[in-house]
Structure formats: C-alpha cells, structure tokens
Amino acid sequence: MVVNIAGTQYVFAADEPETKLKLGRVKTIQALEAADFRIYGYMPGYVVKDWGKVDPRYLSDVVYFAGNVKKDGTLVYSEKEIQKLPMIVKSGRRYKFKVHFAIGGWAQSDRYVPVMSSDRLQQKLIVEIVKFVKRYRIDGFNLDWEYPKPGKETDDYSKFISRLNKVLKKGKKDVTTAVMPTHEMLSERGFEQDAVMVMCYDFQPVNSPVDKVQKAMEYWEGLMEKHGVDEPRRKLVMGLPFYGRSLEKWSKAKGYGIILKEMKPNEEVNEIGRYAFDNISKIREKVEWAVDQDYQGVFIWQLAQDAVGKKSLLLHAYQQVMLSKGVPDLNLDGRLSKSDLIRMKKYWGKETDVEKDRMRAWSKGDLNLDGAVDAKDLVEMEKGWPAGVKAVTVLGKAD
C-alpha cells in the first residue's frame, strides 16, 4: 500500500512488521472550528434551569431566546430570565462558543409591523440592541420574526437587517435570522447577515421528514441565488427539532428526552404514542446530508428538550460532524489535542469491529471505518486536521 502523508510517500507492506508512531507537539484547537461547521443551540430563557443538562463542548453557538420588541421600538425581556444570561456568557468563554440573544417567536408578528415600517423606530431598536450587546458582552443578535408578509413588510424587514448588520459589524458582532421553511420573507438586503437559519420542522403531519427538510433548504438556496448571494450554502443553517409533534393534535408537543423517559421507544422507531420525532439515526442522517451539502451548519430547537448521556441527540449530531468531516476528536471533549493522537497511537495497527459498533471503531482512530487503525486513517485525518498529521511521525516503513 502506497500512501501520501503530510507530503511524504510511504510504502506499507502486509508482510512487514507493524509500524510505530512517534508523536510531536501540536496546538490544541476547537474541533468544530477545525471542521468548519457550526452547531447552534437555542436555549429559551423559560427553561434555562435545565442548562446544566446541556454538554456545551458540542456547540459552536448558543442562542439565548428571552426577548422581544414593543410596538414603539423598545427592546423588552423578562428580568428573571435575563439574570441568567451572564451565566451563559461565562460558560461561552470557558467552552469557546459564541452567545447570541434572540428576540421574536411565533404569534408576535403584530409587534414588528409598526417598528419595521418606520425608519425612526428601526433606528431606536438598533440603538437599544447595540446597548444590550455591549452591556452583556455577547457575540451576536438573532432575529425571529414569524413572519413578514411578502412585499413591503419583507422589504422593510430586510432593510432593518442590513442596517443592524452594518452597525454590529463595527464591533465584530454577528447578526443571524430564523426563517420559515418556504416563505419568501427576505429580499436582497436581508441576506447581508451571517446566517440564515431555516426552521425545518413543524411540517404537517409528521413534523420534520427528510424530503421536506431538503426541499426547504433548496428553496432558500434558490431564493438567495435569485437575490445575487454568493455561496448561499455558507450562510444556510438547517434546523433540527429536539421534540416530537402529536399526530392527533398538532398543538401538542413533547421533548425528545420526555418521549424517551415516558414511552421508552427503541432506537429503530421515530413514531410512538402518536408522536412523530427524530431519533438518533434520523438526526445523524440529516447532519450527514448538511455536511455533504457544505452548509454553514445546523441549529437545534431547543437544547432543554434533549436527553442526557449516550442517547443525547446533540452528542450524536456532533459525532456525525466529526465523522463526516474527518476531524478526529476521538475522546469527544470538543477539542483536537495531543490526547487524540495518543489514543490513535494506543490502537495503531489493531483491528476494529465496524459492524458491531461504528462509532467505537471511529473513536479508536479508524477514521475511514475500514476495520483497522492504519496509515489510511492518517490520510483521512489530513483532511480535517492537517496540524495533527504533521505532529505524527511514522516509523519503520518510510520509503
């Protein structure tokens, strides 16, 4: 077998003695940064008590949903919920994720119309947002108007997004917007922000089927191309529901964690008790597709609805990103460091049981899932972590 590793050609023969690895120093970096893929997680203020159940190592961004706007352009929020924002910000500094503050939500449309239709009120709201961002030292602002009507409302909203983006960019802050799956609610100026987050769920009657998710993402890609957006996929973020919808009464929903606790479904089903939800394999399938399409990332509504431990959907979404991107966070600590190389060295030259446990094989360093930890896995690693490969010296079979 002849392979190229970090610019050097090696010949590996099956009848030769096992090779060894020598490890050098390597700078620790965030795994999602190396993957060039974002995982946003919404954290509503009304469930912030559950923040301790969330594993922040697997997030690039947290969107704290706890605000709204009045008809006079005033930014409003719950004083009780806003007291928890500094805790999220502190966690973000520790775990290296960005923190955004979100305003809006379903059934709030009437509040936005008078503000967006007035240049004076738009400017008032922008001033309030800038003050808020500085006060709480957050990284960005998320807008969730559900939703402007095509025409004047859409144009007004897009103008506001453009204005807010220009102001916040001076402070190197992000602007992101949540959008409905197939509603033309943004026009050209509305695509100047950092991310367009498509709510790929609440499709009747089964919540979030893969075909409708893909059509929604394709709809927004086409709309962005229509308005002259370069590389639209790099701004598109695909929504993942961490809850199930009732097939009998659409207004009823249950979090994924609650569904597991109350109904105990096996891992093969995504419908139980007349609730349709995304199981682990469905989340993995969607994330794999999003990576393959080269989207900016995925977002989660919402983090408090997840299960904890090995059945966490966030955990499996993160694992799938690592697997699809060839990024070897083998110990799943959210970082790429020498400890990952040490783990690969431990299993170097050994076989893995891919059929029995795909992820366990990968976690040993079998990155290409061919049943062994060998030189081919270093080639795979080079795609997602070139610095890691350069820190490895292969001894014994260099040609």
C-alpha positions, 0 to 999 in steps of 0.5 A: 500500500502506497500512501501520501502523508503530510507530503511524504510517500510511504510504502506499507507492506502486509508482510512487514512488521507493524509500524510505530508512531512517534508523536510531536507537539501540536496546538490544541484547537476547537474541533468544530472550528477545525471542521468548519461547521457550526452547531447552534443551540437555542436555549429559551430563557423559560427553561434555562434551569435545565442548562446544566443538562446541556454538554456545551463542548458540542456547540459552536453557538448558543442562542439565548431566546428571552426577548422581544420588541414593543410596538414603539421600538423598545427592546423588552425581556423578562428580568428573571430570565435575563439574570441568567444570561451572564451565566451563559456568557461565562460558560461561552468563554470557558467552552469557546462558543459564541452567545447570541440573544434572540428576540421574536417567536411565533404569534408576535408578528403584530409587534414588528409591523409598526417598528419595521415600517418606520425608519425612526423606530428601526433606528431606536431598536438598533440603538437599544440592541447595540446597548444590550450587546455591549452591556452583556458582552455577547457575540451576536443578535438573532432575529425571529420574526414569524413572519413578514408578509411578502412585499413591503413588510419583507422589504422593510424587514430586510432593510432593518437587517442590513442596517443592524448588520452594518452597525454590529459589524463595527464591533465584530458582532454577528447578526443571524435570522430564523426563517420559515421553511418556504416563505419568501420573507427576505429580499436582497438586503436581508441576506447581508447577515451571517446566517440564515437559519431555516426552521425545518420542522413543524411540517404537517403531519409528521413534523420534520421528514427528510424530503421536506427538510431538503426541499426547504433548504433548496428553496432558500438556496434558490431564493438567495441565488435569485437575490445575487448571494454568493455561496448561499450554502455558507450562510444556510443553517438547517434546523433540527427539532429536539421534540416530537409533534402529536399526530392527533393534535398538532398543538401538542408537543413533547421533548425528545428526552420526555418521549424517551423517559415516558414511552421508552421507544427503541432506537429503530422507531421515530413514531410512538404514542402518536408522536412523530420525532427524530431519533438518533439515526434520523438526526445523524442522517440529516447532519450527514446530508448538511455536511455533504451539502457544505452548509454553514451548519445546523441549529437545534430547537431547543437544547432543554428538550434533549436527553442526557448521556449516550442517547443525547441527540446533540452528542450524536449530531456532533459525532456525525460532524466529526465523522463526516468531516474527518476531524478526529476528536476521538475522546469527544471533549470538543477539542483536537489535542495531543490526547487524540493522537495518543489514543490513535497511537494506543490502537495503531495497527489493531483491528476494529469491529465496524459492524458491531459498533461504528462509532467505537471503531471511529473513536479508536482512530479508524477514521475511514471505518475500514476495520483497522487503525492504519496509515489510511486513517492518517490520510483521512485525518489530513483532511480535517486536521492537517496540524495533527498529521504533521505532529505524527511521525511514522516509523519503520516503513518510510520509503 
